[in-house]
């Protein structure tokens, strides 16, 4: 169970870094954003 939380935390951290990178470059990745916002609630709730 702890490993699952670590993976979720790593996923969230990586996504946050990616979104920051996109904002700084002024570009969008709507496909990734859609997947992220669809997936994140599912992995956050246990």
Backbone torsions as a table, in degrees:
resi	resn	phi	psi	omega
1	UNK	NA	-38.9	179.5
2	UNK	-63.5	-39.2	178.7
3	UNK	-61.2	-37.9	178.9
4	UNK	-62.9	-43.2	177.9
5	UNK	-63.7	-38.9	178.9
6	UNK	-64.2	-43.2	178.6
7	UNK	-64.2	-41.9	178.4
8	UNK	-63.1	-41.9	178.4
9	UNK	-64.4	-40.2	178.6
10	UNK	-66.0	-43.0	178.3
11	UNK	-59.9	-47.9	-179.1
12	UNK	-61.3	-44.5	-179.6
13	UNK	-61.9	-46.1	-179.8
14	UNK	-63.2	-40.4	178.4
15	UNK	-64.9	-41.3	178.6
16	UNK	-60.6	-44.6	178.0
17	UNK	-62.3	-40.6	179.0
18	UNK	-64.1	-44.7	179.0
19	UNK	-63.5	-38.4	176.3
20	UNK	-61.9	-43.7	178.4
21	UNK	-59.5	-45.7	179.7
22	UNK	-61.1	-43.9	179.7
23	UNK	-61.1	-43.8	-178.9
24	UNK	-64.2	-35.1	-180.0
25	UNK	-84.4	-13.0	-179.8
26	UNK	72.3	30.5	179.5
27	UNK	-119.2	165.3	179.7
28	UNK	-125.8	156.3	175.5
29	UNK	-137.4	78.0	-174.3
30	UNK	-62.5	-34.1	179.0
31	UNK	-63.3	-44.4	178.9
32	UNK	-67.0	-43.0	179.5
33	UNK	-58.6	-43.5	178.7
34	UNK	-59.8	-46.9	179.3
35	UNK	-62.1	-44.3	-178.3
36	UNK	-60.2	-51.5	-176.1
37	UNK	-71.5	-19.9	173.9
38	UNK	-81.1	-38.5	-174.9
39	UNK	-82.9	-39.1	-172.4
40	UNK	-55.1	-46.9	179.0
41	UNK	-60.7	-34.5	-178.8
42	UNK	-67.5	-38.1	-178.8
43	UNK	-85.8	-16.8	-179.5
44	UNK	-82.1	-27.5	-178.4
45	UNK	-96.4	129.8	178.3
46	UNK	-116.4	NA	NA
